[in-house]
Amino acid sequence: MAVLSLKTGTKSRSLLVGNVAYSEPVRALLASGYSAGVNTLDINYFNISTLGNASSFGDVTVRRRGIQAFSSSTRGVFGGGYSDDSGGSRNEIDYVTIATTGNASDFGDMTSQRHEGTQGCSSSTRGLFSGGASTQIGTNNVIDYVTIASTGNATDFGDLTTSKYGVASTSSTTRGLFAGGNGPINDIDYVTIATTGNAINFGDLTVARDFMGGLSSNTRGVFGGGRLSSGDSNTIEYVTIATTGNGTDFGDLLTTLFHMGSTSSKIRGVFMGGTDNTSSLTNVIQYITIESTGNSTDFGDLTVSRNSAGACSSSHGGL
């Protein structure tokens, strides 16, 4: 007997034909960042469910790096960043429809200008921006949120446990996690996405670091790479999102790496680009299977080498 499912955008849903399981594509987006000596407008996309290289999707509205990104199953959202053109932090929020290709549209504004905050995290309805450095207000602990299906300015949510930037973020359908940050530090904070309020301590990373990648299934949060107080890291570790506690070793990235983009399907996590152990930008995409442990594997390449980009997908742990 064949059991089929309808396709909604690029969201992955189970498909059983006979005894063979299939999966519809999950689309990943990587937006903006720093490449070839300048900030870029370009958005890349690829299918997480298969291996291969990325293609060009379109452009964000403002050339910038250090943006935050999150998504529902249909819409990708990109906020903040640092613009060399204006010489300062930005508060613009852009959005795209993930299943199409084309340029981003204006969504609204964040509550303040900032860059290098968390990577952003979301449920199916609400997305959170948090923390960041700012040429206007300095390092901050602000969390603000938007309703992804609408457009408009962000609203205050609460505060992180400390002011910080370079934080990795990930989510389940109910919780958002914020790990590491400048210092570097080993703190992990969490919030309940559907409510508002201040973040609470979750536990500690295995080692203090900033500018990691963060991704998740519905149950497990994974953090990889990052910058140490001396040198860079290739360490991948994980936590169980529904509990609290410290990180556990997962495996290693292909090389030491920080400032990468990261996102996932509910099965597979991808780390994209970044600054490698030679202090060069890379175009490498690598992947892990989230519910297992082990080292990452080569996936393919971005269209160009870049770092400080924002990533999201059509089917991640928050959906």
C-alpha positions in Angstrom: 0.0 0.0 0.0 1.3 3.5 -0.9 0.9 6.4 1.6 1.6 9.8 0.0 1.7 13.3 1.4 0.9 16.7 -0.1 3.8 19.1 -0.8 3.7 22.6 0.8 6.4 24.8 -0.6 9.8 23.1 0.0 9.0 21.6 3.4 10.1 18.0 3.8 7.3 15.6 4.7 7.3 11.8 5.0 6.4 9.7 2.0 6.0 6.0 2.1 5.6 3.9 -1.1 5.6 0.2 -0.3 8.3 -0.2 2.3 10.5 2.6 1.0 10.6 6.0 2.7 11.2 9.1 0.7 11.5 12.8 1.5 10.4 15.9 -0.3 13.1 18.6 -0.6 14.1 20.9 2.2 15.5 24.2 0.9 18.3 26.0 2.7 19.0 29.7 2.2 22.3 31.6 3.0 22.0 35.3 2.8 24.4 38.3 2.5 27.8 38.1 4.4 31.4 39.1 3.6 33.0 37.9 0.3 36.0 39.0 -1.8 36.7 42.0 0.4 33.2 43.4 0.4 29.8 42.8 1.9 27.5 41.0 -0.5 23.8 41.2 -1.4 23.6 37.6 -2.7 21.3 34.8 -1.4 22.3 31.2 -2.1 20.0 28.2 -1.9 20.2 24.4 -2.1 18.3 21.3 -1.2 19.4 19.9 2.2 17.9 16.4 1.4 20.5 15.8 -1.4 24.2 16.6 -1.9 25.4 19.2 -4.3 26.4 22.8 -4.8 24.4 26.0 -4.1 22.7 28.3 -6.7 21.9 32.0 -6.7 18.4 32.8 -5.3 18.4 36.7 -5.5 19.5 39.6 -3.4 18.8 41.1 0.1 17.7 44.8 0.2 20.9 46.2 1.7 24.5 45.0 1.3 25.6 43.9 4.8 27.3 41.2 6.9 26.6 39.8 10.4 22.8 39.4 9.8 20.4 37.3 11.8 18.1 34.8 10.0 15.1 32.6 10.8 12.2 31.0 9.0 8.8 29.4 8.9 8.1 26.6 6.4 7.3 29.2 3.7 9.1 32.5 4.5 12.8 33.3 5.3 13.5 36.5 7.3 16.9 38.4 7.6 17.5 41.2 10.1 20.2 43.7 11.1 23.8 43.5 10.0 26.7 45.9 9.4 26.9 48.0 6.3 30.3 49.2 4.9 28.3 51.5 2.6 26.8 53.4 5.6 29.6 52.7 8.0 27.3 51.3 10.8 24.9 48.8 12.1 21.5 48.4 10.4 17.9 47.6 11.7 16.3 46.5 8.4 14.3 43.3 8.2 13.9 41.6 4.8 11.9 38.5 3.8 11.7 36.1 0.9 9.3 33.3 -0.1 11.5 30.2 0.3 9.9 28.1 -2.5 10.5 30.8 -5.1 13.6 32.6 -6.2 14.0 36.4 -6.4 15.0 39.5 -4.4 14.0 40.1 -0.8 11.3 42.6 0.2 11.1 45.0 3.1 9.5 43.5 6.2 10.0 46.2 8.8 12.7 47.2 11.4 14.3 45.7 14.4 13.9 47.6 17.7 17.6 48.8 17.4 20.4 48.7 14.9 22.8 45.9 15.5 25.0 43.2 13.9 26.7 39.9 14.9 23.8 39.0 17.2 22.5 35.4 17.5 21.9 33.5 14.3 18.1 33.9 15.0 15.7 31.2 16.0 12.0 30.6 15.4 8.9 28.5 15.8 6.4 28.1 12.9 4.9 31.5 13.8 7.4 33.7 15.7 11.0 34.6 15.0 13.5 36.0 17.6 16.4 38.4 17.1 18.7 38.8 20.1 21.9 40.4 21.3 24.5 41.9 19.1 27.1 44.6 18.7 26.0 48.0 17.6 27.8 51.2 16.3 24.9 53.1 17.9 24.2 51.5 21.3 27.2 49.1 21.9 26.9 45.5 22.9 23.4 44.7 24.1 21.1 41.9 25.6 17.9 42.8 23.7 15.6 40.1 22.4 12.9 41.2 20.0 10.4 39.3 17.9 8.2 39.3 14.8 5.3 37.3 13.6 6.8 35.7 10.5 3.6 35.5 8.4 3.0 39.3 8.8 5.1 42.3 8.1 5.9 45.2 10.5 8.4 46.3 13.1 9.8 44.0 15.8 8.5 44.1 19.3 10.5 43.8 22.6 10.5 40.2 24.0 12.9 40.4 27.0 16.6 40.2 27.6 19.4 37.7 27.4 21.2 36.8 30.7 24.1 39.1 29.6 24.9 41.5 26.8 26.8 39.6 24.1 27.4 39.1 20.4 28.6 36.2 18.3 26.0 33.9 19.8 24.8 30.6 18.2 21.1 30.0 18.3 18.7 27.2 17.7 15.2 26.0 18.6 12.6 23.3 19.1 8.9 24.1 18.5 8.7 25.6 21.9 12.2 26.7 23.1 14.9 29.0 21.7 18.5 28.4 22.8 21.4 31.0 22.7 24.9 29.6 23.2 28.4 31.1 23.6 29.3 34.7 22.8 32.0 37.2 22.9 34.6 36.8 25.6 34.4 34.1 24.6 31.9 32.5 27.1 30.4 29.1 27.5 26.9 30.1 28.7 23.7 28.6 27.1 20.5 30.6 27.7 16.9 29.6 26.8 13.5 31.2 26.4 10.0 29.9 25.6 9.3 31.3 22.2 5.5 31.6 22.5 5.8 33.8 25.6 7.7 37.0 26.3 10.3 37.4 29.1 14.0 37.2 30.0 16.2 34.3 29.1 17.2 31.7 31.8 20.4 29.8 32.2 20.3 26.4 30.4 23.8 25.1 31.1 27.3 25.4 29.6 29.2 24.5 26.4 32.1 22.0 26.7 34.4 24.9 25.9 33.9 28.7 25.8 33.7 30.1 22.2 31.9 32.6 20.0 30.8 32.8 16.4 29.7 29.1 16.3 27.1 27.5 14.0 23.8 26.4 15.6 21.1 24.1 14.2 18.6 21.5 15.5 16.0 18.8 15.1 12.8 19.1 17.1 14.6 17.5 20.1 18.4 18.1 19.8 20.4 21.3 19.5 23.8 21.2 17.9 26.6 23.8 18.0 29.8 23.6 15.9 33.1 25.4 15.4 33.7 28.8 16.8 36.5 31.0 18.0 38.3 30.2 21.2 40.2 32.6 23.5 43.3 31.3 21.6 42.7 29.9 18.1 39.7 28.4 16.5 37.6 25.3 17.1 36.3 22.3 15.0 34.3 20.9 18.0 30.7 19.9 17.5 28.5 19.4 20.6 24.9 18.8 21.4 22.2 19.3 24.0 18.7 18.0 24.5 16.5 21.1 24.1 13.6 20.0 26.3 15.9 19.5 29.3 18.6 21.7 30.8 22.2 20.8 31.2 25.7 21.0 29.7 26.8 20.2 26.1 28.1 16.7 25.1 30.7 16.0 22.5 29.2 15.1 19.0 32.3 15.0 16.7 34.3 17.4 14.6 33.9 19.7 11.6 36.2 19.1 8.6 38.4 21.9 9.8 38.5 24.6 12.5 35.9 27.1 11.4 34.0 30.2 12.7 31.7 32.9 11.3 29.9 30.2 9.3 26.2 30.0 8.4 24.2 27.0 9.7 20.7 25.6 9.4 19.0 22.2 9.1 16.2 20.0 8.1 14.8 17.9 11.0 17.3 15.2 10.0 20.4 16.8 8.6 22.4 19.8 9.7 24.5 21.9 7.4 27.4 24.3 8.1 28.2 26.7 5.3 31.2 28.9 4.5 33.1 30.7 7.3 36.7 31.5 8.1 38.9 28.3 8.2 42.1 27.4 9.9 44.2 29.3 7.4 42.2 32.5 8.2 40.8 32.3 4.7 37.1 32.4 3.7 35.7 29.1 2.5 32.9 28.0 0.2 32.6 24.5 1.7 29.2 23.1 2.7 29.4 20.2 5.2 26.7 18.2 6.9 25.9 16.0 9.9 23.0 13.7 10.8 21.6 15.4 13.9 20.3 12.4 15.8 23.6 10.5 15.5 27.1 11.5 16.6 30.2 11.7 14.4 32.3 14.0 12.2 30.9 16.2 9.5 31.0 15.2 5.8 31.5 17.2 2.6 28.2 18.3 1.0 29.1 20.6 -1.8 30.1 24.3 -2.4 28.5 27.7 -2.1 28.6 30.0 -5.2 31.4 32.0 -3.6 33.5 31.8 -0.4 32.0 34.0 2.4 31.6 34.4 6.1 29.2 36.3 8.5 26.1 35.2 6.5 22.6 34.4 7.8 21.0 31.0 7.2 17.5 29.4 7.4 15.5 26.6 5.9 12.0 25.4 5.1 12.0 22.6 7.7 14.1 23.0 10.8 13.8 22.0 14.5 11.4 24.8 15.3 8.8 23.7 12.8 
